[in-house]
Amino acid sequence: MAGNILDINDETFESEVIKSSLPVVVDFWAPWCGPCRAIGPIVEELAGQYQGKVKFAKCNVDDSPITPSKFAVRAIPTLIFVKDGSVVESITGMTAKAKLEEVINKLL
């Protein structure tokens, strides 16, 4: 995992995402998911691009099943965009970098 992306789980979600002072992009993924692996490098690139402005986190749905169900994650990859403790947008499936940038810029 890139140094700019936090690995989170059911235990750390609240403190790292909901209580974060920065907007957070959470990538719900699993190691066996092809599209998750495909979107991974894009998320890593964005984490570098928005370092210091937006926090990026990955949550493995196999290891942490409670959090995805709380956020109605029914397919992966799903990215949720959290600002001030609330989900402002979510995107499911492989998505173009430009679309992700558009959503992230709305958070700032």
N, CA, C and O atoms as a Tinker XYZ file with bonds, in Angstrom:
   432  protein
     1  N      0.844000   -1.194000    0.000000    73     2
     2  CA     0.000000    0.000000    0.000000    64     1     3
     3  C      0.883000    1.248000    0.000000    63     2     4     5
     4  O      1.942000    1.268000    0.626000    81     3
     5  N      0.452000    2.252000   -0.684000    73     3     6
     6  CA     1.208000    3.505000   -0.729000    64     5     7
     7  C      1.208000    4.146000    0.657000    63     6     8     9
     8  O      0.265000    3.975000    1.428000    81     7
     9  N      2.255000    4.872000    0.959000    73     7    10
    10  CA     2.376000    5.523000    2.260000    64     9    11
    11  C      1.287000    6.540000    2.531000    63    10    12    13
    12  O      1.018000    6.874000    3.684000    81    11
    13  N      0.655000    7.040000    1.468000    73    11    14
    14  CA    -0.376000    8.072000    1.630000    64    13    15
    15  C     -1.751000    7.490000    1.936000    63    14    16    17
    16  O     -2.692000    8.232000    2.215000    81    15
    17  N     -1.869000    6.169000    1.884000    73    15    18
    18  CA    -3.188000    5.553000    2.077000    64    17    19
    19  C     -3.182000    4.741000    3.362000    63    18    20    21
    20  O     -2.320000    3.890000    3.585000    81    19
    21  N     -4.160000    5.027000    4.190000    73    19    22
    22  CA    -4.297000    4.375000    5.485000    64    21    23
    23  C     -5.075000    3.079000    5.324000    63    22    24    25
    24  O     -6.081000    3.046000    4.615000    81    23
    25  N     -4.625000    2.017000    5.970000    73    23    26
    26  CA    -5.425000    0.801000    6.022000    64    25    27
    27  C     -6.320000    0.913000    7.244000    63    26    28    29
    28  O     -5.830000    1.041000    8.365000    81    27
    29  N     -7.620000    0.866000    7.037000    73    27    30
    30  CA    -8.538000    0.977000    8.176000    64    29    31
    31  C     -9.388000   -0.283000    8.275000    63    30    32    33
    32  O     -9.453000   -1.084000    7.343000    81    31
    33  N    -10.040000   -0.438000    9.429000    73    31    34
    34  CA   -10.907000   -1.596000    9.646000    64    33    35
    35  C    -12.108000   -1.168000   10.482000    63    34    36    37
    36  O    -12.292000    0.016000   10.761000    81    35
    37  N    -12.923000   -2.144000   10.876000    73    35    38
    38  CA   -14.133000   -1.830000   11.654000    64    37    39
    39  C    -13.798000   -1.053000   12.933000    63    38    40    41
    40  O    -14.553000   -0.172000   13.344000    81    39
    41  N    -12.657000   -1.387000   13.563000    73    39    42
    42  CA   -12.291000   -0.741000   14.826000    64    41    43
    43  C    -11.812000    0.694000   14.640000    63    42    44    45
    44  O    -12.078000    1.548000   15.486000    81    43
    45  N    -11.107000    0.970000   13.540000    73    43    46
    46  CA   -10.501000    2.299000   13.371000    64    45    47
    47  C    -11.329000    3.242000   12.492000    63    46    48    49
    48  O    -10.990000    4.418000   12.362000    81    47
    49  N    -12.399000    2.745000   11.897000    73    47    50
    50  CA   -13.182000    3.557000   10.952000    64    49    51
    51  C    -13.664000    4.860000   11.579000    63    50    52    53
    52  O    -13.474000    5.939000   11.017000    81    51
    53  N    -14.290000    4.750000   12.749000    73    51    54
    54  CA   -14.852000    5.931000   13.417000    64    53    55
    55  C    -13.792000    7.001000   13.660000    63    54    56    57
    56  O    -13.990000    8.163000   13.307000    81    55
    57  N    -12.666000    6.614000   14.260000    73    55    58
    58  CA   -11.642000    7.609000   14.614000    64    57    59
    59  C    -10.937000    8.163000   13.379000    63    58    60    61
    60  O    -10.630000    9.354000   13.331000    81    59
    61  N    -10.676000    7.318000   12.377000    73    59    62
    62  CA    -9.913000    7.761000   11.207000    64    61    63
    63  C    -10.770000    8.454000   10.148000    63    62    64    65
    64  O    -10.273000    9.318000    9.425000    81    63
    65  N    -12.047000    8.087000   10.046000    73    63    66
    66  CA   -12.890000    8.623000    8.972000    64    65    67
    67  C    -13.938000    9.599000    9.510000    63    66    68    69
    68  O    -13.950000   10.771000    9.133000    81    67
    69  N    -14.807000    9.119000   10.384000    73    67    70
    70  CA   -15.922000    9.951000   10.856000    64    69    71
    71  C    -15.415000   11.170000   11.628000    63    70    72    73
    72  O    -15.958000   12.266000   11.491000    81    71
    73  N    -14.374000   10.977000   12.439000    73    71    74
    74  CA   -13.862000   12.083000   13.264000    64    73    75
    75  C    -12.716000   12.848000   12.608000    63    74    76    77
    76  O    -12.103000   13.699000   13.253000    81    75
    77  N    -12.416000   12.568000   11.358000    73    75    78
    78  CA   -11.307000   13.225000   10.672000    64    77    79
    79  C    -11.606000   14.706000   10.434000    63    78    80    81
    80  O    -12.725000   15.078000   10.082000    81    79
    81  N    -10.587000   15.539000   10.631000    73    79    82
    82  CA   -10.763000   16.974000   10.346000    64    81    83
    83  C    -10.672000   17.236000    8.846000    63    82    84    85
    84  O    -11.163000   18.252000    8.354000    81    83
    85  N    -10.037000   16.305000    8.120000    73    83    86
    86  CA    -9.944000   16.431000    6.659000    64    85    87
    87  C    -11.055000   15.616000    6.001000    63    86    88    89
    88  O    -11.549000   14.659000    6.597000    81    87
    89  N    -11.456000   15.982000    4.781000    73    87    90
    90  CA   -12.357000   15.093000    4.031000    64    89    91
    91  C    -11.643000   13.754000    3.808000    63    90    92    93
    92  O    -10.417000   13.708000    3.718000    81    91
    93  N    -12.414000   12.674000    3.720000    73    91    94
    94  CA   -11.820000   11.339000    3.574000    64    93    95
    95  C    -12.434000   10.611000    2.384000    63    94    96    97
    96  O    -13.647000   10.656000    2.174000    81    95
    97  N    -11.588000    9.943000    1.610000    73    95    98
    98  CA   -12.036000    9.043000    0.550000    64    97    99
    99  C    -11.726000    7.637000    1.051000    63    98   100   101
   100  O    -10.572000    7.305000    1.321000    81    99
   101  N    -12.773000    6.809000    1.172000    73    99   102
   102  CA   -12.583000    5.429000    1.620000    64   101   103
   103  C    -12.839000    4.495000    0.448000    63   102   104   105
   104  O    -13.886000    4.554000   -0.197000    81   103
   105  N    -11.872000    3.639000    0.187000    73   103   106
   106  CA   -11.955000    2.643000   -0.885000    64   105   107
   107  C    -12.280000    1.299000   -0.234000    63   106   108   109
   108  O    -11.435000    0.709000    0.439000    81   107
   109  N    -13.518000    0.816000   -0.440000    73   107   110
   110  CA   -13.893000   -0.520000    0.024000    64   109   111
   111  C    -13.486000   -1.503000   -1.063000    63   110   112   113
   112  O    -13.894000   -1.359000   -2.216000    81   111
   113  N    -12.684000   -2.501000   -0.703000    73   111   114
   114  CA   -12.076000   -3.379000   -1.695000    64   113   115
   115  C    -11.857000   -4.770000   -1.105000    63   114   116   117
   116  O    -12.101000   -5.005000    0.078000    81   115
   117  N    -11.394000   -5.684000   -1.952000    73   115   118
   118  CA   -10.966000   -7.018000   -1.513000    64   117   119
   119  C     -9.849000   -7.475000   -2.446000    63   118   120   121
   120  O     -9.831000   -7.105000   -3.620000    81   119
   121  N     -8.913000   -8.280000   -1.928000    73   119   122
   122  CA    -7.769000   -8.705000   -2.744000    64   121   123
   123  C     -8.157000   -9.525000   -3.974000    63   122   124   125
   124  O     -7.429000   -9.522000   -4.966000    81   123
   125  N     -9.281000  -10.220000   -3.927000    73   123   126
   126  CA    -9.703000  -11.090000   -5.029000    64   125   127
   127  C    -10.480000  -10.329000   -6.114000    63   126   128   129
   128  O    -10.855000  -10.916000   -7.129000    81   127
   129  N    -10.718000   -9.050000   -5.908000    73   127   130
   130  CA   -11.571000   -8.263000   -6.810000    64   129   131
   131  C    -10.726000   -7.577000   -7.893000    63   130   132   133
   132  O     -9.931000   -6.685000   -7.597000    81   131
   133  N    -10.908000   -8.006000   -9.155000    73   131   134
   134  CA   -10.165000   -7.442000  -10.284000    64   133   135
   135  C    -10.319000   -5.934000  -10.434000    63   134   136   137
   136  O     -9.317000   -5.221000  -10.493000    81   135
   137  N    -11.565000   -5.426000  -10.499000    73   135   138
   138  CA   -11.745000   -3.970000  -10.623000    64   137   139
   139  C    -11.139000   -3.193000   -9.447000    63   138   140   141
   140  O    -10.695000   -2.058000   -9.616000    81   139
   141  N    -11.120000   -3.809000   -8.251000    73   139   142
   142  CA   -10.500000   -3.146000   -7.086000    64   141   143
   143  C     -9.010000   -2.964000   -7.326000    63   142   144   145
   144  O     -8.440000   -1.914000   -7.027000    81   143
   145  N     -8.391000   -4.000000   -7.867000    73   143   146
   146  CA    -6.955000   -3.913000   -8.152000    64   145   147
   147  C     -6.702000   -2.909000   -9.270000    63   146   148   149
   148  O     -5.667000   -2.242000   -9.283000    81   147
   149  N     -7.639000   -2.797000  -10.206000    73   147   150
   150  CA    -7.487000   -1.860000  -11.322000    64   149   151
   151  C     -7.605000   -0.406000  -10.859000    63   150   152   153
   152  O     -6.882000    0.459000  -11.353000    81   151
   153  N     -8.504000   -0.133000   -9.922000    73   151   154
   154  CA    -8.708000    1.251000   -9.474000    64   153   155
   155  C     -7.664000    1.653000   -8.424000    63   154   156   157
   156  O     -7.453000    2.840000   -8.175000    81   155
   157  N     -7.013000    0.655000   -7.810000    73   155   158
   158  CA    -6.019000    0.921000   -6.768000    64   157   159
   159  C     -4.958000    1.949000   -7.138000    63   158   160   161
   160  O     -4.740000    2.898000   -6.386000    81   159
   161  N     -4.280000    1.779000   -8.302000    73   159   162
   162  CA    -3.239000    2.753000   -8.684000    64   161   163
   163  C     -3.789000    4.167000   -8.895000    63   162   164   165
   164  O     -3.084000    5.147000   -8.654000    81   163
   165  N     -5.031000    4.275000   -9.340000    73   163   166
   166  CA    -5.652000    5.596000   -9.530000    64   165   167
   167  C     -5.855000    6.248000   -8.163000    63   166   168   169
   168  O     -5.569000    7.432000   -7.983000    81   167
   169  N     -6.349000    5.468000   -7.209000    73   167   170
   170  CA    -6.562000    5.985000   -5.851000    64   169   171
   171  C     -5.215000    6.403000   -5.240000    63   170   172   173
   172  O     -5.124000    7.435000   -4.575000    81   171
   173  N     -4.177000    5.598000   -5.471000    73   171   174
   174  CA    -2.847000    5.930000   -4.938000    64   173   175
   175  C     -2.321000    7.233000   -5.541000    63   174   176   177
   176  O     -1.734000    8.059000   -4.842000    81   175
   177  N     -2.539000    7.404000   -6.842000    73   175   178
   178  CA    -2.116000    8.625000   -7.524000    64   177   179
   179  C     -2.836000    9.844000   -6.945000    63   178   180   181
   180  O     -2.220000   10.881000   -6.700000    81   179
   181  N     -4.151000    9.706000   -6.730000    73   179   182
   182  CA    -4.936000   10.801000   -6.162000    64   181   183
   183  C     -4.493000   11.106000   -4.729000    63   182   184   185
   184  O     -4.475000   12.266000   -4.317000    81   183
   185  N     -4.139000   10.070000   -3.974000    73   183   186
   186  CA    -3.678000   10.270000   -2.595000    64   185   187
   187  C     -2.421000   11.138000   -2.582000    63   186   188   189
   188  O     -2.254000   11.986000   -1.705000    81   187
   189  N     -1.542000   10.922000   -3.554000    73   187   190
   190  CA    -0.342000   11.747000   -3.666000    64   189   191
   191  C     -0.683000   13.171000   -4.073000    63   190   192   193
   192  O     -0.128000   14.140000   -3.555000    81   191
   193  N     -1.609000   13.270000   -5.014000    73   191   194
   194  CA    -2.017000   14.567000   -5.562000    64   193   195
   195  C     -2.685000   15.462000   -4.507000    63   194   196   197
   196  O     -2.472000   16.674000   -4.490000    81   195
   197  N     -3.490000   14.857000   -3.633000    73   195   198
   198  CA    -4.268000   15.624000   -2.654000    64   197   199
   199  C     -3.695000   15.522000   -1.244000    63   198   200   201
   200  O     -4.381000   15.830000   -0.270000    81   199
   201  N     -2.433000   15.088000   -1.132000    73   199   202
   202  CA    -1.805000   14.919000    0.180000    64   201   203
   203  C     -1.908000   16.198000    0.995000    63   202   204   205
   204  O     -1.617000   17.285000    0.497000    81   203
   205  N     -2.324000   16.066000    2.253000    73   203   206
   206  CA    -2.456000   17.228000    3.127000    64   205   207
   207  C     -3.814000   17.899000    3.035000    63   206   208   209
   208  O     -4.178000   18.686000    3.908000    81   207
   209  N     -4.579000   17.591000    1.968000    73   207   210
   210  CA    -5.901000   18.205000    1.793000    64   209   211
   211  C     -7.024000   17.202000    2.018000    63   210   212   213
   212  O     -8.090000   17.543000    2.530000    81   211
   213  N     -6.760000   15.953000    1.623000    73   211   214
   214  CA    -7.767000   14.889000    1.712000    64   213   215
   215  C     -7.067000   13.642000    2.241000    63   214   216   217
   216  O     -5.949000   13.324000    1.836000    81   215
   217  N     -7.745000   12.937000    3.154000    73   215   218
   218  CA    -7.205000   11.677000    3.676000    64   217   219
   219  C     -7.765000   10.542000    2.825000    63   218   220   221
   220  O     -8.943000   10.550000    2.468000    81   219
   221  N     -6.913000    9.562000    2.500000    73   219   222
   222  CA    -7.341000    8.402000    1.731000    64   221   223
   223  C     -7.195000    7.156000    2.591000    63   222   224   225
   224  O     -6.200000    6.990000    3.297000    81   223
   225  N     -8.191000    6.285000    2.527000    73   223   226
   226  CA    -8.160000    5.062000    3.329000    64   225   227
   227  C     -8.714000    3.897000    2.519000    63   226   228   229
   228  O     -9.556000    4.078000    1.639000    81   227
   229  N     -8.230000    2.704000    2.830000    73   227   230
   230  CA    -8.731000    1.482000    2.199000    64   229   231
   231  C     -9.291000    0.588000    3.297000    63   230   232   233
   232  O     -8.705000    0.459000    4.372000    81   231
   233  N    -10.432000   -0.026000    3.009000    73   231   234
   234  CA   -11.055000   -0.936000    3.962000    64   233   235
   235  C    -11.315000   -2.260000    3.252000    63   234   236   237
   236  O    -12.114000   -2.319000    2.317000    81   235
   237  N    -10.642000   -3.325000    3.693000    73   235   238
   238  CA   -10.827000   -4.653000    3.114000    64   237   239
   239  C    -12.146000   -5.220000    3.626000    63   238   240   241
   240  O    -12.301000   -5.455000    4.825000    81   239
   241  N    -13.100000   -5.441000    2.717000    73   239   242
   242  CA   -14.448000   -5.872000    3.117000    64   241   243
   243  C    -14.471000   -7.289000    3.702000    63   242   244   245
   244  O    -15.380000   -7.635000    4.456000    81   243
   245  N    -13.476000   -8.103000    3.354000    73   243   246
   246  CA   -13.418000   -9.451000    3.916000    64   245   247
   247  C    -12.982000   -9.417000    5.380000    63   246   248   249
   248  O    -13.486000  -10.175000    6.209000    81   247
   249  N    -12.038000   -8.525000    5.683000    73   247   250
   250  CA   -11.520000   -8.424000    7.048000    64   249   251
   251  C    -12.425000   -7.588000    7.955000    63   250   252   253
   252  O    -12.442000   -7.783000    9.170000    81   251
   253  N    -13.162000   -6.674000    7.371000    73   251   254
   254  CA   -14.015000   -5.753000    8.144000    64   253   255
   255  C    -15.419000   -5.706000    7.547000    63   254   256   257
   256  O    -15.740000   -4.775000    6.808000    81   255
   257  N    -16.258000   -6.690000    7.851000    73   255   258
   258  CA   -17.593000   -6.756000    7.233000    64   257   259
   259  C    -18.624000   -5.787000    7.817000    63   258   260   261
   260  O    -19.639000   -5.522000    7.173000    81   259
   261  N    -18.391000   -5.256000    9.014000    73   259   262
   262  CA   -19.398000   -4.413000    9.670000    64   261   263
   263  C    -19.521000   -3.048000    8.994000    63   262   264   265
   264  O    -20.624000   -2.590000    8.695000    81   263
   265  N    -18.371000   -2.402000    8.754000    73   263   266
   266  CA   -18.384000   -1.053000    8.182000    64   265   267
   267  C    -19.054000   -0.998000    6.810000    63   266   268   269
   268  O    -19.910000   -0.138000    6.597000    81   267
   269  N    -18.700000   -1.885000    5.862000    73   267   270
   270  CA   -19.377000   -1.803000    4.557000    64   269   271
   271  C    -20.891000   -1.970000    4.664000    63   270   272   273
   272  O    -21.636000   -1.319000    3.932000    81   271
   273  N    -21.351000   -2.831000    5.564000    73   271   274
   274  CA   -22.803000   -3.010000    5.674000    64   273   275
   275  C    -23.472000   -1.763000    6.251000    63   274   276   277
   276  O    -24.608000   -1.450000    5.895000    81   275
   277  N    -22.773000   -1.046000    7.143000    73   275   278
   278  CA   -23.313000    0.206000    7.692000    64   277   279
   279  C    -23.520000    1.249000    6.600000    63   278   280   281
   280  O    -24.422000    2.083000    6.680000    81   279
   281  N    -22.668000    1.189000    5.581000    73   279   282
   282  CA   -22.727000    2.187000    4.514000    64   281   283
   283  C    -23.355000    1.643000    3.237000    63   282   284   285
   284  O    -23.180000    2.207000    2.157000    81   283
   285  N    -24.088000    0.541000    3.371000    73   283   286
   286  CA   -24.828000   -0.064000    2.252000    64   285   287
   287  C    -23.936000   -0.365000    1.056000    63   286   288   289
   288  O    -24.354000   -0.193000   -0.089000    81   287
   289  N    -22.700000   -0.815000    1.314000    73   287   290
   290  CA   -21.794000   -1.200000    0.238000    64   289   291
   291  C    -22.213000   -2.595000   -0.222000    63   290   292   293
   292  O    -22.055000   -3.574000    0.507000    81   291
   293  N    -22.747000   -2.672000   -1.435000    73   291   294
   294  CA   -23.249000   -3.951000   -1.952000    64   293   295
   295  C    -22.358000   -4.531000   -3.044000    63   294   296   297
   296  O    -22.490000   -5.700000   -3.404000    81   295
   297  N    -21.458000   -3.717000   -3.566000    73   295   298
   298  CA   -20.536000   -4.165000   -4.614000    64   297   299
   299  C    -19.209000   -3.447000   -4.388000    63   298   300   301
   300  O    -19.157000   -2.368000   -3.796000    81   299
   301  N    -18.136000   -4.074000   -4.875000    73   299   302
   302  CA   -16.835000   -3.425000   -4.739000    64   301   303
   303  C    -16.161000   -3.356000   -6.099000    63   302   304   305
   304  O    -16.448000   -4.204000   -6.944000    81   303
   305  N    -15.300000   -2.416000   -6.355000    73   303   306
   306  CA   -14.918000   -1.365000   -5.419000    64   305   307
   307  C    -16.030000   -0.323000   -5.243000    63   306   308   309
   308  O    -16.729000    0.025000   -6.194000    81   307
   309  N    -16.175000    0.163000   -4.016000    73   307   310
   310  CA   -17.027000    1.312000   -3.740000    64   309   311
   311  C    -16.167000    2.338000   -3.032000    63   310   312   313
   312  O    -15.480000    2.023000   -2.060000    81   311
   313  N    -16.209000    3.563000   -3.522000    73   311   314
   314  CA   -15.509000    4.664000   -2.867000    64   313   315
   315  C    -16.559000    5.536000   -2.211000    63   314   316   317
   316  O    -17.530000    5.936000   -2.852000    81   315
   317  N    -16.367000    5.833000   -0.928000    73   315   318
   318  CA   -17.263000    6.798000   -0.281000    64   317   319
   319  C    -16.456000    8.044000    0.046000    63   318   320   321
   320  O    -15.273000    7.972000    0.377000    81   319
   321  N    -17.113000    9.171000   -0.053000    73   319   322
   322  CA   -16.488000   10.471000    0.162000    64   321   323
   323  C    -17.138000   11.080000    1.399000    63   322   324   325
   324  O    -18.333000   11.376000    1.400000    81   323
   325  N    -16.341000   11.266000    2.456000    73   323   326
   326  CA   -16.859000   11.690000    3.759000    64   325   327
   327  C    -16.320000   13.075000    4.091000    63   326   328   329
   328  O    -15.119000   13.330000    4.007000    81   327
   329  N    -17.238000   13.965000    4.472000    73   327   330
   330  CA   -16.826000   15.306000    4.914000    64   329   331
   331  C    -17.589000   15.620000    6.193000    63   330   332   333
   332  O    -18.804000   15.439000    6.261000    81   331
   333  N    -16.870000   16.089000    7.199000    73   331   334
   334  CA   -17.473000   16.425000    8.498000    64   333   335
   335  C    -18.300000   15.267000    9.057000    63   334   336   337
   336  O    -19.357000   15.489000    9.649000    81   335
   337  N    -17.827000   14.042000    8.873000    73   335   338
   338  CA   -18.486000   12.882000    9.459000    64   337   339
   339  C    -19.649000   12.319000    8.678000    63   338   340   341
   340  O    -20.249000   11.328000    9.097000    81   339
   341  N    -19.990000   12.937000    7.531000    73   339   342
   342  CA   -21.122000   12.450000    6.734000    64   341   343
   343  C    -20.672000   12.052000    5.335000    63   342   344   345
   344  O    -19.777000   12.662000    4.749000    81   343
   345  N    -21.317000   11.011000    4.817000    73   343   346
   346  CA   -21.027000   10.591000    3.447000    64   345   347
   347  C    -21.715000   11.576000    2.505000    63   346   348   349
   348  O    -22.933000   11.747000    2.555000    81   347
   349  N    -20.929000   12.219000    1.652000    73   347   350
   350  CA   -21.502000   13.188000    0.716000    64   349   351
   351  C    -21.707000   12.587000   -0.671000    63   350   352   353
   352  O    -22.516000   13.077000   -1.459000    81   351
   353  N    -20.964000   11.522000   -0.956000    73   351   354
   354  CA   -21.122000   10.873000   -2.260000    64   353   355
   355  C    -20.504000    9.491000   -2.190000    63   354   356   357
   356  O    -19.616000    9.230000   -1.378000    81   355
   357  N    -20.990000    8.601000   -3.063000    73   355   358
   358  CA   -20.314000    7.309000   -3.192000    64   357   359
   359  C    -20.341000    6.895000   -4.657000    63   358   360   361
   360  O    -21.273000    7.212000   -5.396000    81   359
   361  N    -19.301000    6.182000   -5.053000    73   359   362
   362  CA   -19.164000    5.719000   -6.436000    64   361   363
   363  C    -18.825000    4.237000   -6.379000    63   362   364   365
   364  O    -17.920000    3.825000   -5.654000    81   363
   365  N    -19.558000    3.440000   -7.149000    73   363   366
   366  CA   -19.298000    2.004000   -7.194000    64   365   367
   367  C    -18.767000    1.629000   -8.569000    63   366   368   369
   368  O    -19.246000    2.121000   -9.591000    81   367
   369  N    -17.765000    0.747000   -8.580000    73   367   370
   370  CA   -17.225000    0.250000   -9.840000    64   369   371
   371  C    -16.021000    1.036000  -10.305000    63   370   372   373
   372  O    -15.639000    2.046000   -9.713000    81   371
   373  N    -15.435000    0.543000  -11.383000    73   371   374
   374  CA   -14.264000    1.195000  -11.972000    64   373   375
   375  C    -14.689000    2.563000  -12.495000    63   374   376   377
   376  O    -15.674000    2.675000  -13.225000    81   375
   377  N    -13.955000    3.589000  -12.127000    73   375   378
   378  CA   -14.330000    4.957000  -12.471000    64   377   379
   379  C    -13.102000    5.707000  -12.981000    63   378   380   381
   380  O    -11.984000    5.474000  -12.521000    81   379
   381  N    -13.321000    6.592000  -13.920000    73   379   382
   382  CA   -12.225000    7.387000  -14.478000    64   381   383
   383  C    -11.652000    8.329000  -13.425000    63   382   384   385
   384  O    -12.370000    8.825000  -12.557000    81   383
   385  N    -10.359000    8.563000  -13.517000    73   383   386
   386  CA    -9.672000    9.460000  -12.581000    64   385   387
   387  C    -10.321000   10.850000  -12.590000    63   386   388   389
   388  O    -10.478000   11.470000  -11.538000    81   387
   389  N    -10.694000   11.330000  -13.765000    73   387   390
   390  CA   -11.293000   12.670000  -13.881000    64   389   391
   391  C    -12.586000   12.778000  -13.074000    63   390   392   393
   392  O    -12.844000   13.806000  -12.448000    81   391
   393  N    -13.392000   11.728000  -13.086000    73   391   394
   394  CA   -14.653000   11.728000  -12.327000    64   393   395
   395  C    -14.356000   11.761000  -10.822000    63   394   396   397
   396  O    -15.030000   12.463000  -10.068000    81   395
   397  N    -13.351000   11.002000  -10.395000    73   395   398
   398  CA   -12.979000   10.990000   -8.977000    64   397   399
   399  C    -12.452000   12.367000   -8.554000    63   398   400   401
   400  O    -12.767000   12.849000   -7.466000    81   399
   401  N    -11.656000   12.989000   -9.414000    73   399   402
   402  CA   -11.133000   14.335000   -9.113000    64   401   403
   403  C    -12.270000   15.334000   -8.963000    63   402   404   405
   404  O    -12.240000   16.201000   -8.090000    81   403
   405  N    -13.260000   15.204000   -9.814000    73   403   406
   406  CA   -14.424000   16.100000   -9.777000    64   405   407
   407  C    -15.116000   16.010000   -8.407000    63   406   408   409
   408  O    -15.448000   17.029000   -7.802000    81   407
   409  N    -15.327000   14.776000   -7.932000    73   407   410
   410  CA   -15.993000   14.580000   -6.638000    64   409   411
   411  C    -15.105000   15.083000   -5.495000    63   410   412   413
   412  O    -15.584000   15.741000   -4.572000    81   411
   413  N    -13.807000   14.767000   -5.564000    73   411   414
   414  CA   -12.879000   15.210000   -4.517000    64   413   415
   415  C    -12.830000   16.741000   -4.445000    63   414   416   417
   416  O    -12.819000   17.315000   -3.356000    81   415
   417  N    -12.802000   17.386000   -5.594000    73   415   418
   418  CA   -12.751000   18.860000   -5.599000    64   417   419
   419  C    -13.977000   19.487000   -4.962000    63   418   420   421
   420  O    -13.906000   20.591000   -4.422000    81   419
   421  N    -15.125000   18.773000   -5.023000    73   419   422
   422  CA   -16.343000   19.252000   -4.362000    64   421   423
   423  C    -16.205000   19.205000   -2.830000    63   422   424   425
   424  O    -16.847000   19.974000   -2.115000    81   423
   425  N    -15.359000   18.292000   -2.346000    73   423   426
   426  CA   -15.156000   18.152000   -0.900000    64   425   427
   427  C    -14.332000   19.304000   -0.321000    63   426   428   429
   428  O    -14.443000   19.637000    0.859000    81   427
   429  N    -13.505000   19.901000   -1.178000    73   427   430
   430  CA   -12.546000   20.894000   -0.686000    64   429   431
   431  C    -13.162000   22.273000   -0.503000    63   430   432
   432  O    -12.474000   23.208000   -0.094000    81   431
